[in-house]
Amino acid sequence: MTLRLIYNFLHAAALVGSQRQFSREWLHRQPSYMSCCESRSREPSLEVLLILHNRIRRLVPASLGNPDAAGQYREQLGELVAEIRYAIGRRLQSVRSDGC
């Protein structure tokens, strides 16, 4: 799961307007965070994944019965949450296996 895929989905759902907005409002980082990660081929931090997971997870129940963009993409938002959760789990396993 890359930030680009997540951003593209949220952008298509009209939940975010630009990469800078995504970095600032969705990731709680500087406006250039996403572009820096991409240009340096870096994965998002575990903290960023957790922030993003929680933000999108809260959208799923809120979108129930809403005809707006979040409501139209409710099922896909749920799948996105599951994918981010899986990425978080993989990251935590790699941290544990790197230890003594």
N, C-alpha and C positions, 0 to 999 in steps of 0.2 A: 504494500500500500504506500503510495507516494503522495506527497502534498499536492502534486500536480493533478493526480486523479481526483483527489478530494475536492480541490479547488474547482476543477472542471465540472464536477457534479453539482456543487453548490452554485456555481455560476449559471449553469444550464437551468437550475431550479429557481433562478432569480433571487437567491438568498444572499448573494454577495456580488458586488459590482466590479471589483478590481482586485488584483493581487495585493496591492497596498492595504486595501480595506480588509481583505482576508487575514493578512498578517497582523494588523492592528486589532481588529475587532473579534476575530475568531481564534487567533493564536495567542493574543495578548503579548505581542512582540513588536519590535520596531517595524515600520512600514516596509523595509527592505528585506525582512527575514526570509520570506519565501524565495525571492530572487537570489539571495546569497546562498541558501541551501542548494538551489538548483545549480548555480554557477560553480559551486565547490563540490558538487556531487555528494552532499551530506544528507544523511537521514535526519528527520526532525528529532529533537530531544524527547526523552521519555515524558518530561513535564508537558511539552507541547502536545504530545499524543493524548495524555490524560485530559488536558484542557479541552481539546477538540472532541474527544469521546464524550465528555460530560455535556458539552454544549449541544452536540448533535443528539445525544440521548434524550435531552430535555425537549427537543423539538418533536420527537415521535408521538408522545401522548398529546402534546399540545396541538398536533396537526389533525387529530381525530375529528372527522366531520367538518373540517375547514376546507372550503373550496379554493383557498389561496395556494401558492406554490408549494409550501410545506405539506399541505394536505394532499396535493396531487402526487407528491413523491414520498408519501409515508412509508410504503413498503421498502423502497430503495434506501431511505434514511435508516430504517432498521437494519438492512443488510450492511450499510456503511458502518454503523455502530459496531456490528459484529466483526467486521474486518479490522476495524481499528482496535477493538478489544483483543483480537488475535495477535495483531502486531505488538501490542503492549505485552502480552504474555510471552511472545518470542523474545522480546527485548529483555524482559525480566529473567527469563531462563538463561540468556547469554551472559547476563551480569552475574548470576549465581554460579555458572560454570567457569567463569573467569577467575573466581575467588579461589582461595586455598583449599 
